[in-house]
Structures are given as C-alpha cells and as structure tokens.
C-alpha cells in the first residue's frame, strides 16, 4: 500500500486548510485511516482516525471541534479539514493506513502545515 498526502501549506492563525491522502495498491476493505503530526522538536502525536464506515471518528482533544476527518472509500482517500488553525498546529502531518484497525502499517510521506501568528 502506498499513501500520497497533499494539501499542506502556510496559513495565518484562524485560517483553514484541507489535507488529502490517497491510498493505492492492495488496500482491501475495512481498513482504518488516520492522521498524525509531528511538531518541531516534539514526538509524533495522534490527530484523528476514521474507520471504514464513517460515523465513529476519533480526535485528539487538542483538535476537537476544529478538525474534521472524512473519507471517500470509492477513491480510497481520507481528508482532514482544519479550521481555526493555531500556531501550535504547525508540523508535518502524516496519514497512516491500518488494515486491521489496530496497528498502522503504512505511512505517507508527510505534508508540512505552517500556521503563522
């Protein structure tokens, strides 16, 4: 499975961005996709998770109410729509793929999000 992420960029605080991640290869069905991020000088952290069937998304507390994860299974694509961005949201955002829902086995290359104050 290969993951291609896009959509990062530079935005002012309070602005919005939408990230996309498309999976290709032998994806199968019922997989889980998630987003993680690594801020400068920090460990990678969980951002959001979307199972095969929408409706049971999971979010980190720091992004609840501001970020929305969604997916288009027909396109094998997951999105992360980010509103009310803050400087502390700055980092490299990675999409990840879990065939079983427990371990993320495949990772995208990352897309940089920079939020200026």
PyMOL commands that set and color helices and strands:
alter all, ss='L'
color gray80, all
select helices_A, chain A and resi 73-75+87-89
alter helices_A, ss='H'
color red, helices_A
select strands_A, chain A and resi 2-6+9-12+17-24+32-38+44-50+58-59+67-72+77-82+91-98+106-107+111-116
alter strands_A, ss='S'
color yellow, strands_A
deselect
rebuild
show_as cartoon
